[in-house]
Amino acid sequence: MGSLYPPAMRRLINELTRLPAIGEKSAARLAYHLVTSGQPLSLTLAEVLKEAAEKTHLCAVCFFLTEAPLCAICSDPARNRAVLCVVEKPADVVAIEQSGGYRGLYHVLHGVWSPLKGVSPDQIKVNDLIKRLYAKERGDDPLLAQVEEIILATSTTVEGDATALYIGSSIESLNIPLSRIAQGLPKGGELEYADQMTLHMSFEGRRRM
Ligand SMILES: [Zn+2]
């Protein structure tokens, strides 16, 4: 499919299919929209794509997205630095912030430990979290206060649970109280797609591990 389209449009379709959740039919539909809607949209899109890719990187401390060395949350003096919430992806930070109530710091793993999918702990930011907590213990992390609680807010999937357990066993000697969000979220549910009320309640109903 697609070989009947002219060459430049075919290239566009090929590149679009490299995006997550975009199959060949969706790519062809998007490409058709772009090439027929005139130059302004395509040019603006090209410009914002380049700018976003060049400017956006990961926060040096929590790995959320930022254009500065530190993200808006890490550099906000009003945040509670004694509570740390561990999530899988940046969209989870956004979902939790929108659900309201949480005012602590975050750590974004950028994935979950998944032996079945060939993802090992060193391919996600989990060891960075462990290093961060041990650095705090040594007094080397000025951003984090004495941690009073770590909320493990990875998805309630098998991989999310396994990742939470891995973190728990890796920092056992630090004796930091750990809790796991659970109640309210559907089993296998991803945080990003939970509605605000559900997410808020799963935080309120978190359990000590
Ligand atoms: Zn940050």
Boltz pocket constraint, residues with backbone or C-beta under 6 A from the ligand:
constraints:
  - pocket:
      binder: B
      contacts: [[A, 59], [A, 60], [A, 61], [A, 62], [A, 63], [A, 64], [A, 70], [A, 71], [A, 72], [A, 73], [A, 74], [A, 75], [A, 106]]
      max_distance: 6.0
